[in-house]
Amino acid sequence: MKIQLLNKIAKIGTDRFDASFTVGQDVTAPDAIMVRSAAMHDMSFNDELLAIARAGAGVNNIPLDRCAESGIVVFNTPGANANGVKELCIAALVLASRDVVGGVEWAKTLPGTEGGVAKAVEAGKSKFAGCEILGKRLGVIGLGAIGGLVANAARSLGMTVMGCDPYITVNAAWSLSRSIEHAASYDEIYANADYITLHVPSTKDTKGMINRDTIAKMKDGVRLINLARADLVDTEALREALESGKVASYVTDFPTEDTLGLPNTVNIPHLGASTAESEDNCAVMAADQLIEYLKTGNIRNSVNYPSVSIPHTGAARICICHLNVANMLSQITSAISARGINIENLSNGSRGEYAYTIVEVGVEVPETVVKAINTIDGIIRVRVL
């Protein structure tokens, strides 16, 4: 099978593919694609393409709906870069509290100062003074892989931490320190937090979530951290709040033309996952997910299809991407059993408009079965493994 690389992927990841795979940037008509930041919205996809794996968490560069319609499963790597982002967030807490960046830039101007650098430093350092994070209240919006680590780390640094995540998973909840306070709503965080850090994806519900109305609910002098996505924050509303002092400082990992001109703002050049460890972890996780899907049909960590996985113990299995509509499972099983084939195991899941089904059987699957399934209204793609 052929794997096309749209970006440079860490070798530790590409080495996961055995001799049955051809891997490279010059691959044509690929069975799967590995990508980091390359823009794919204007790309045309070959009919053979089965999957795309993003070596990272965000998938804004991939046309998810178009892929789902074509039966192309898109994977990401949640949690693989979480520690790298967590560590940057701890740095951001300090950068939001003390004008370290401004002080460093000012220090560069001191060579040749009359009276010496040491004297100039002592005379001018008060302009860059700030506050400590010890004892302050941090509000964490989003308690997934990254937000949970940030909450626990901030608590260990002596902050009081409250978090809110309407979609928190059981595993994420178990990973949180018992000392993390549960906020019933974002408004509760807005009203009580000295610092607020965002760890949610960019969706139609979260875009612009930090705006004039929500900023008005915050404490005077609140400090904001956004290492998630630029469009979570209304820049014009933020500008007004920074100029008035309502927001004391803003640290973001997603600079834009607008944020580069904001006062009391630190623009980090998207360094959250830019560590050797994060890139290795993402590459390995993305490769492993592709290999498992291509060889067994199991789906783990897809963003446009459900996670469906069962042991491959039968002689063959039928993997089906289809619409999430009524009577689909009964039609699929009828098409198989009508041809005298016994179903040994089956698993199905849905995600919005789309669903995925694995049917494990004890014999080889004749082409007539595949043709029969393909005639069912709502079937997108059928594979036999």
C-alpha positions in Angstrom: 0.0 0.0 0.0 1.1 3.5 -0.7 1.5 6.3 1.9 2.0 9.9 0.7 3.7 12.4 3.0 2.5 16.0 2.5 4.9 17.3 5.1 8.1 16.2 6.7 7.1 13.5 9.2 9.4 12.3 11.9 11.4 9.3 10.9 10.4 7.4 14.0 6.8 7.5 12.7 7.5 6.5 9.1 9.7 3.7 10.3 6.6 2.1 11.7 5.5 1.1 8.1 6.9 -2.3 7.1 8.0 -3.5 3.7 4.4 -3.9 2.5 4.1 -0.1 2.4 5.7 2.4 0.0 6.2 5.7 1.9 7.3 9.1 0.5 6.4 12.6 -0.6 6.5 11.6 -4.3 4.0 8.8 -4.0 1.1 9.1 -6.4 -2.5 7.6 -6.2 -1.9 6.9 -2.4 -4.0 4.6 -0.2 -3.4 7.0 2.7 -1.9 10.4 3.4 0.1 11.7 6.4 0.0 15.4 6.9 0.9 18.1 9.5 0.2 21.6 8.3 -0.3 21.4 4.5 -3.5 22.9 3.3 -5.8 20.2 1.8 -9.1 22.0 1.1 -8.3 22.6 -2.5 -6.7 19.2 -3.2 -8.5 16.6 -5.3 -8.4 13.1 -4.0 -7.8 9.9 -6.0 -10.4 7.1 -5.8 -8.0 4.8 -4.0 -7.5 7.1 -1.0 -8.8 5.4 2.1 -7.5 7.6 4.9 -5.7 10.8 6.0 -3.8 11.0 9.3 -3.0 14.4 10.8 0.1 14.3 12.9 -1.4 16.7 15.5 -4.7 17.5 17.1 -6.1 20.3 14.9 -7.7 19.3 11.5 -8.7 22.7 10.2 -6.5 22.1 7.2 -8.5 19.0 6.1 -11.9 19.1 4.3 -13.6 16.7 6.8 -17.1 16.8 5.3 -15.8 16.1 1.8 -13.7 13.2 3.1 -16.6 11.7 5.0 -18.8 11.9 1.9 -16.1 9.9 0.0 -15.5 7.3 2.7 -12.1 8.8 3.5 -11.5 8.3 7.2 -9.6 11.2 8.8 -7.5 10.6 12.0 -5.8 12.9 14.4 -3.5 12.3 17.3 -5.2 13.7 20.5 -2.9 13.8 23.5 0.3 13.1 21.6 1.5 16.7 21.9 -0.4 17.5 25.1 2.7 17.7 27.3 4.5 20.1 25.0 1.4 22.4 25.0 1.0 22.1 28.7 4.6 23.2 29.3 4.1 26.2 27.0 1.0 27.1 28.9 2.9 27.2 32.2 5.3 29.6 30.5 2.4 31.6 29.2 1.0 32.0 32.8 4.3 33.6 33.8 4.5 35.7 30.6 0.9 36.9 31.3 2.0 37.9 34.8 5.3 39.6 34.3 6.6 41.6 31.3 9.5 39.3 30.7 9.4 39.8 26.9 9.4 43.6 27.3 12.2 43.5 29.8 14.4 41.2 27.6 13.9 43.6 24.6 14.7 46.6 26.8 17.9 44.9 28.1 19.1 44.6 24.6 19.3 48.4 24.3 21.6 48.8 27.3 25.1 48.1 26.0 27.1 51.3 26.2 24.8 52.9 28.8 26.5 55.7 30.8 27.1 54.4 34.3 27.1 50.8 33.2 24.5 48.1 32.4 24.1 47.0 36.0 23.2 50.4 37.2 20.8 50.9 34.3 19.1 47.6 35.0 18.5 48.5 38.7 17.1 51.9 37.7 14.8 50.6 35.0 13.5 47.2 36.0 10.5 48.5 37.8 8.8 49.2 34.5 8.5 45.4 33.9 7.3 44.3 37.3 4.3 42.1 37.6 2.6 39.6 39.9 3.1 36.0 41.0 0.7 33.2 40.1 0.9 31.6 43.6 -2.5 31.8 45.2 -4.3 33.1 42.1 -7.4 31.5 40.6 -7.0 29.9 37.2 -10.1 29.0 35.1 -9.5 26.2 32.5 -12.0 26.1 29.7 -11.8 22.6 28.2 -10.5 19.7 30.2 -9.3 17.3 27.5 -5.8 15.9 27.0 -4.2 19.4 27.3 -6.5 21.2 29.6 -6.4 18.4 32.2 -2.6 18.5 32.3 -2.6 22.3 32.6 -5.1 22.2 35.4 -3.1 19.6 37.4 0.2 21.4 36.8 -1.2 24.8 37.8 -2.6 23.3 41.0 0.9 21.9 41.8 2.3 25.4 41.3 0.0 26.7 44.0 -2.8 28.1 42.0 -6.5 27.6 42.8 -7.9 25.9 39.7 -11.4 25.7 38.4 -12.4 23.9 35.2 -15.4 23.6 32.9 -15.9 21.1 30.1 -19.5 20.2 29.1 -18.1 17.3 27.0 -15.5 15.9 29.4 -14.9 12.1 29.0 -14.9 9.7 31.9 -11.1 9.0 31.4 -10.4 12.8 31.4 -12.4 13.3 34.6 -10.5 10.4 36.3 -7.2 12.1 35.3 -8.0 15.4 37.1 -6.7 16.1 40.6 -9.4 16.0 43.2 -8.5 19.5 44.2 -9.7 21.0 40.8 -13.0 22.9 41.4 -15.8 22.1 39.0 -17.4 25.1 37.4 -21.0 24.5 36.2 -20.6 26.9 33.3 -18.2 29.2 31.5 -19.9 32.1 33.1 -18.8 30.9 36.5 -15.2 30.9 35.3 -15.6 34.4 33.8 -16.8 35.7 37.1 -14.2 34.2 39.4 -10.9 33.6 37.6 -7.9 35.8 37.7 -6.5 33.9 34.8 -8.4 32.1 32.0 -6.8 29.6 29.6 -8.6 28.2 26.6 -8.3 24.5 25.5 -11.2 23.9 23.2 -11.4 23.2 19.4 -12.6 25.8 17.0 -16.2 25.0 16.1 -19.3 27.0 15.2 -20.1 27.1 19.0 -16.7 28.2 20.2 -15.6 30.7 17.5 -15.6 34.2 19.1 -16.5 32.8 22.5 -14.3 35.5 24.0 -16.2 38.6 23.0 -17.6 41.9 24.4 -20.3 40.1 26.3 -18.1 37.4 27.9 -15.3 39.9 28.7 -17.8 42.1 30.5 -18.5 39.1 32.8 -14.8 38.8 33.8 -13.0 40.3 36.7 -11.2 43.6 36.1 -7.5 42.9 35.3 -8.1 39.3 34.1 -5.3 37.7 32.2 -6.1 35.6 29.1 -4.2 32.7 27.6 -5.1 31.2 24.2 -3.0 28.4 22.9 -5.9 26.7 21.2 -7.1 28.6 18.1 -7.0 32.3 17.0 -10.7 32.6 16.2 -11.8 31.7 19.7 -11.2 35.4 20.5 -12.9 38.5 19.0 -9.8 40.6 18.4 -11.6 44.0 18.3 -13.3 43.3 21.6 -10.0 42.1 23.1 -8.3 45.3 21.9 -10.9 47.5 23.7 -10.5 45.4 26.9 -6.7 45.6 26.8 -6.7 49.4 26.2 -9.2 50.0 29.0 -7.4 47.6 31.4 -10.3 45.3 31.8 -7.9 42.6 30.4 -4.5 43.0 31.9 -2.6 40.9 29.4 -3.1 38.4 26.6 -0.8 35.5 25.5 -1.5 33.6 22.3 0.2 30.9 20.3 -1.7 32.1 17.2 -0.5 35.5 16.0 -2.5 37.4 13.5 -2.2 40.8 11.8 -4.5 42.2 14.4 -3.0 40.6 17.5 0.6 41.7 16.6 -0.6 45.3 17.2 -2.3 44.8 20.5 -1.0 46.3 23.7 0.1 44.0 26.6 0.1 41.0 24.3 2.6 38.3 23.8 2.5 36.6 20.4 4.1 33.2 20.5 4.8 31.8 16.9 2.7 28.6 17.3 5.2 26.7 19.4 2.8 24.6 21.4 3.7 21.3 19.8 7.0 22.4 18.4 9.2 20.0 20.4 11.1 17.0 19.2 9.1 14.8 21.6 5.7 16.0 20.4 6.6 15.6 16.8 7.8 12.1 17.4 4.8 11.1 19.5 2.4 12.5 16.8 4.2 10.8 14.0 4.1 7.4 15.7 0.5 7.7 16.8 -0.6 8.8 13.3 1.3 5.9 11.6 0.0 3.3 14.0 -3.6 4.4 13.4 -3.2 4.3 9.6 -1.5 0.9 9.7 -4.3 -0.5 11.9 -7.0 0.9 9.7 -5.5 -0.2 6.4 -4.7 -3.7 7.6 -7.7 -4.5 9.9 -10.3 -1.8 9.3 -10.3 -0.8 12.9 -10.9 3.0 13.5 -9.3 4.8 16.5 -9.3 8.6 16.9 -11.1 9.5 13.7 -12.6 13.0 13.5 -15.2 12.3 10.8 -16.1 8.7 11.5 -16.8 6.8 14.8 -14.3 4.7 16.6 -15.1 1.1 15.8 -12.8 -1.8 16.7 -13.0 -5.5 17.1 -10.4 -8.3 17.1 -9.7 -9.7 13.6 -10.2 -13.4 14.3 -12.3 -14.6 11.4 -11.3 -15.6 7.9 -12.4 -12.2 6.5 -14.1 -9.0 7.5 -16.2 -6.5 5.6 -15.6 -2.8 6.5 -18.4 -0.4 5.5 -18.6 3.4 5.5 -22.2 4.4 5.2 -24.8 7.0 6.1 -26.3 7.0 9.6 -29.8 6.1 8.6 -32.5 3.7 9.8 -32.5 0.0 8.8 -29.0 0.2 7.5 -27.6 -2.6 9.7 -30.5 -5.0 8.9 -30.0 -4.4 5.2 -26.2 -5.1 5.5 -26.7 -8.3 7.5 -29.5 -9.5 5.2 -27.2 -9.0 2.1 -24.6 -11.2 3.8 -26.8 -13.9 5.3 -28.9 -14.2 2.1 -25.8 -15.7 0.4 -25.3 -18.3 3.1 -22.5 -16.6 5.0 -22.6 -16.7 8.8 -21.8 -13.5 10.7 -19.3 -14.3 13.5 -18.9 -10.8 15.0 -20.2 -7.3 14.2 -19.5 -3.8 15.5 -21.1 -0.5 14.5 -20.9 3.1 15.5 -22.1 6.4 14.3 -20.9 10.0 14.3 -23.4 12.6 13.1 -24.5 11.8 9.6 -22.0 9.0 9.1 -21.6 5.5 10.4 -19.1 2.6 10.2 -19.7 -1.1 10.4 -17.3 -4.0 10.7 -18.7 -7.5 10.0 -16.5 -10.5 10.8 -17.2 -13.7 8.9 -15.7 -17.2 8.8 -15.3 -17.7 5.1 -13.9 -15.7 2.1 -16.3 -13.1 0.9 -17.5 -13.5 -2.7 -17.7 -10.5 -4.9 -21.5 -11.0 -5.1 -21.8 -10.0 -1.4 -19.8 -6.8 -2.0 -22.0 -5.9 -5.0 -25.2 -6.6 -3.0 -24.0 -4.3 -0.2 -23.1 -1.6 -2.6 -26.6 -1.5 -4.0 -28.0 -0.5 -0.6 -29.0 3.2 -0.6 -26.6 5.1 1.7 -23.5 2.9 1.3 -20.4 5.0 0.7 -17.5 2.5 0.6 -17.0 -1.3 1.1 -13.7 -3.0 1.8 -13.0 -6.7 2.4 -10.0 -7.6 4.4 
